[in-house]
């Protein structure tokens, strides 16, 4: 490990950045250095601009990926190398606002029924029933399931915060049936490696396979189930503030975006076109067969 990499890693640990963020930042800075085949200490604003043009125009990375690259380079040059030109030289790309694609309740049920593996079906069922991120579901332990209080403990979720979510009675039945069949010992959903939880990639692959089997044309990822959880709660009349706490959102504005996709607030609203006065008109004579 180079001294610069070690210093950056220490800076991220001191600031308590999550393990995923640390890994992502190191990967992005490493790719930046490999592109120029030089140490980042010897590179400056001109090289950063050339690299951003490269990843934007040649690699055609999505805005979200471009933001991660910019954030990693900003951390390196502002925090670790303490350069004073960072804010101006490393712009953050504007990320377009996109609404999530929401599965209906019937589609969620059909999708879950299409999963052959008991472990994969149970973990994706947990994502929907408790509104968990896939990284949170994969790291659940048996002791996190509190059947006495009917709660699930989410330990160190996003932004390194603990929270509790409801334990659905139907989910508890499914978890008990899963436990009696598989008998996990520590991690609720163990992976292939000894003492390791199931990986997010394995769950994503199982999700993609089930999507092809069930025949639903909408894109489906493990996060789609979390979107469905929030939207279906909102449609059932749950207060947005409660949903924010269940989802573990830092900002209420993040939760409020589900107001834009909830059918009870969008589709159930009457169009003003339907309220226009309608003059009485005689129907035109029917001179041809009707096909509509």
C-alpha positions, -999 to +999 in steps of 0.1 A: +000+000+000+014+034-010+018+061+016-008+083-001-034+055-001-027+048+035-031+085+044-064+087+025-077+055+042-068+069+076-085+102+068-117+083+059-116+062+090-111+092+112-142+107+097-161+074+102-170+070+065-188+037+058-168+007+046-186+009+012-178+046+008-141+039+017-139+011-008-156+031-035-134+062-030-102+041-031-113+024-063-121+057-080-088+073-071-070+042-082-087+043-116-078+080-119-041+073-112-040+043-136-055+064-164-025+088-162+000+062-149+011+087-123+006+094-086-024+117-079+000+139-059+016+148-093-017+156-110-038+187-108-069+205-122-059+200-159-057+163-155-088+161-134-108+180-161-094+157-188-104+126-168-139+139-162-142+146-200-130+110-206-155+093-182-183+115-195-178+114-233-159+081-239-170+058-211-205+075-210-209+069-173-242+077-156-246+109-136-246+089-104-212+073-112-198+107-122-209+121-088-190+093-070-158+100-090-161+137-082-167+131-045-137+107-043-114+132-060-127+160-038-119+140-007-084+132-019-074+166-029-093+187-002-089+165+029-058+143+023-037+166+001-052+198+014-052+216-020-070+250-021-084+248-056-107+218-051-142+233-051-137+252-084-116+225-102-138+195-094-175+203-101-202+179-090-224+169-119-260+176-118-280+144-112-314+142-130-344+136-107-360+103-116-391+087-100-388+050-091-408+024-110-433+010-085-446-026-085-483-030-076-492-053-046-502-080-070-469-078-089-450-080-057-469-111-047-464-127-081-427-118-081-421-134-047-440-165-057-416-169-087-385-173-065-376-210-062-349-207-036-362-206+000-334-184+012-336-159-017-374-158-015-372-151+023-346-124+021-364-105-007-397-110+012-379-093+042-368-064+020-404-057+011-420-065+044-396-043+064-386-018+037-349-027+041-320-018+018-303-049+004-272-041+024-293-041+056-311-073+048-279-093+040-264-083+073-293-093+095-285-116+124-309-140+141-308-119+172-321-089+152-355-106+150-375-096+181-407-116+181-416-104+216-418-068+205-426-076+169-397-055+157-366-060+135-334-043+146-315-027+117-279-023+130-257+004+114-278+010+083-270+038+059-253+068+075-243+043+103-276+046+122-295+019+140-332+018+137-362-005+144-389-015+118-421-034+122-420-072+121-449-084+101-467-114+115-467-130+081-430-123+077-424-139+112-441-170+100-420-171+069-388-165+089-397-193+113-403-217+085-370-207+069-351-211+101-366-246+108-355-257+073-320-241+071-310-236+107-287-206+103-264-200+133-253-164+133-262-145+101-298-149+093-289-153+056-255-169+055-233-168+023-211-194+007-180-185+027-177-196+063-189-170+088-199-146+060-234-133+052-249-136+017-236-111-008-256-084-024-246-097-058-261-131-050-294-115-040-293-093-071-287-123-094-316-142-077-338-111-082-330-108-119-337-145-124-370-143-107-380-113-128-374-133-160-394-162-146-424-141-134-427-123-168-431-088-153-418-062-178-410-036-152-374-034-140-371-052-107-342-049-083-340-056-045-344-018-041-377-020-060-392-038-031-381-011-007-398+015-031-429-006-030-429-008+008-429+030+011-454+036-017-479+010-005-477+023+031-484+058+018-513+046-003-527+029+028-528+062+047-496+059+067-482+093+078-451+104+058-431+111+090-437+075+102-425+062+068-394+084+071-385+067+104-392+033+090-371+039+059-342+055+078-342+086+057-322+115+069-344+141+052-382+141+050-379+154+014-364+120+004-395+103+017-419+128+003-409+119-033-431+088-029-461+112-029-453+116-066-459+079-074-486+070-049-518+063-068-540+076-040-524+111-044-518+111-081-543+090-100-572+094-076-572+132-081-599+143-104-588+161-136-603+196-141-612+184-176-638+160-160-653+190-142-660+211-172-696+218-180-708+196-208-733+211-233-759+187-245-752+175-280-770+152-303-749+121-311-737+119-347-755+094-369-740+059-368-731+053-404-702+029-400-693-001-379-678+007-345-644-007-337-638+010-304 
